[in-house]
């Protein structure tokens, strides 16, 4: 496996692990602040990010590369309110999108078309995740300080009713 690509993939493993921990911290904050639906959504997102990390681990192993399991940086789990949490969520997803784009660009520069092809799954996943984070933030802004609206939004998040036109599991929005 190309050394530059391997280094970049291992760095992405760290980012996915950090993302999992970040979502876990967000879920815990939501849980203790009475937002059970939001917590449920974020716990699932934490698990999903871990699966993204494992997908990279398996790919590297299958390509006879050496996986480096990194230490994960401490996550700041303090949020002023749900708006603050959702703004940080979207900012994080935008950062991940840029990280994936840089990795895909490196694959093209290094002419590693196999890894480039593999990374297309992450490109599509980030499109969906960033759109979802933006949709959630838009709804939180729409609700504002209305506690009834927040209650309904929290229920919708817990029931998995927040989707975007990019959601792969909701063909009605396609």
Beta strands, then each sheet from edge to edge (+ up, - down):
end
